[in-house]
Amino acid sequence: MAYSTEVICRTKGAKKTIKNLPVSTLCKVSTLSAACFAVILSFSSQAASGQAENVTDKWVKHVSELVGNKKPVDPVKGSYGMDAKTGVFTHPIATAHTYESKPFDGLLDYWDKEQYSKNMKVEAYYPITVEPFHTWQNMVDFDGRRYLYQYVRRELKIFDITNPKKLELLFTRGKNWGPNGPEGVEHNPYPEDDMFGAASIQFNEKLGKYVMVQAFEIRRFGLLHDKMAEPEKVEAIRKANHLKGFKVYEMNGPLPKDWTLLAERTTDINHPDAKIGEQQGSGVRDIPAYFGGDTMFVAAAPDASYALTEYGNDLYSAGYQSWDMSDPANPKFLNQLTVPGQIAFDKEHEAVYKANPRAGNRTSWMGARMSLFIPTPVEKGGKYGYAAMGGLGFYVVDISDPANMTVVSHMNFAPSVAGTEGDFIDVSQVEKTGIVYFSGYPLNEDCFEPYKDVHMIDVSDPEKPFAVGVLPRPTPPADAKFTDFCQRRGSFGPKRTGYYTQPGTPKAGILPFNFYNAGLQVFDVTDTKDPKITAYFVPPFNEERVPDFARGNLSHGVYVEYDRNLFWLFTNHGIYVLSSPVLGEPSFNAPTTPWPLQPKQALAADKSVAEKR
């Protein structure tokens, strides 16, 4: 199904100790602490789930009254689980989001410490954990050396990875993680209102230097569990004591001391001069789509009216903003893209939202989770961006005029909750095959939710996209003591294939997806009618290094050095450096071409890619 549509545009802490971690020191409103999230797992979820509704926020209350409570009930036992004859797990049709384990017959009663691989070699392993739940990564070269940034908000580590087999830790912010969680004091702590936001690092030709744009998004985990029962925490997010927007830095070296703040902007476009604590909206969701040129695209809800969403600890349904970055020191707002079904107290939006089968389920993420996915930047003639908007679906967006973004087409899939439905789109193959890969990711453990397929969408005709299939579901090797990854415990399903830009050029026909408890799964999509898993690395669980409350989130990210033919897999117990014949012969020498690419290098790379096509 496809259609064109008119686009609306707008120019306290508890005195309790868990695993020797004092909650009062962890759960500050200004800090997104992984330890605080662990505390949420251990006791706040039970408290919130047992509370009666207590809604005072105007926007949350209105949405609740608009659609009611249609939260999925737990499926009947026997309607899902292992099929003894086939050895395959049948997923529930629908569930609510939960932090609780939901064991089933056939689930392993231990953490599997075996590792499995096909066409993959472990070149190095580093038992260093920035945070076990989720981190972002960037790579950047200075003076012939390559650096890796791994971070999540207040936690940051900077490594020299010039020789991938001899990683060197250069800088730490935040706490170090051990078997019981974060340990000791914060190293080089940020001020209470600051952090390291999800970043894009690119070479800016006008400055002749690298520019880093960091996203500043509202903090949710560790603060809010259920917006229907915690009005004071909803209010804390509305009046967050940190920037809602983005910061721009000039980079003169690899370490924070070498960076100069050029600008900061709020995505509260109606109040651009609002002070911290008064800024409205979500801030920038995840990584900005910035390629070093004159335009940047970000995911953001500018104010509280973007309220039509179900997910329990989120208040905003984000759309997309475009920004003029021709002067990185003076970013200027261009345009807000809003799709039907996002704005509360608007009859047309509410009618679209109520018609969505997810309305009222108190589980679905609605709106953008990441910025637009753009195969070719506007500055290089790119015309289309692709939008993953959670339960609102998939959109093709014309970005050729950034000041007037327009929706070209839209399609959606049957609900798949719990879990995030539309989070990520791989666009690395689209200009050769016409196909993009659209996916969500699991949130419940033990497969207590529908499986999250990676959907193949043909966008050869941007006005009429259509589904052509899904990638195959990974299966364990024959020598494993389980026949389905659901049995292995923890989360199972796709996350992402990396980042908007990664060193070198993505390989034609290759998609490396992180798959949580199934590790790194590399898909060969050369034959789009018959995609296959061509390589994988499934790491062991590690009880000695990982606290029990974080153990199920085995692997959460992959970053690919296409120029040195290396995968970097980030797990809850450390970092794996992997090579595979599907990438080519690995290099452990210093990079020969600096990353990110400078204009002449980028032009040569574009020419090389075009010749291969």
Secondary structure, DSSP 8 states (H G I E B T S, - for coil): -------EE-----S-EETTEEHHHH--TT---HHHHHHIIIIIHHHHHTS------HHHHHHHHHH---------TTSSEE-TTT--EE--S-----SS----TT--SS-----EEES-EEEEEE---S-SS--EEEEEEETTEEEEEEEEBTEEEEEE-SSTTS-EEEEEEEEEEETTEEEEEEES---TT--B--EEEEEETTTTEEEEEEEEB---TTT-S-TTT-HHHHHHHHT-SS-SEEEEEEESSSSGGGEEEEEEEES-TT-TT--TTT--S-B-EEEEEE-SSSEEEEEE--STT------TT-----EEEEEE-SSTTS-EEEEEEE-SS--TT-HHHHHHHHHSTTTT-S---BS-SS--B-SS-GGGT--EEEEE-BTT-EEEEE-SSGGG-EEEEEE------SSEEEEEEE-SSHHHHSEEEEEEE--SSTT-S----EEEEE-SSTTS-EEEEE-------TTSS-SSGGGG-S-BS---S--S--SS---TTEEEEE-BTT-EEEEE-SSTTS-EEEEEEE----TTTS-GGGTT--EEEEEEETTTTEEEEEETTEEEEEE-TTT-S---S--SS-SS--HHHHHHHHHHHHHH-
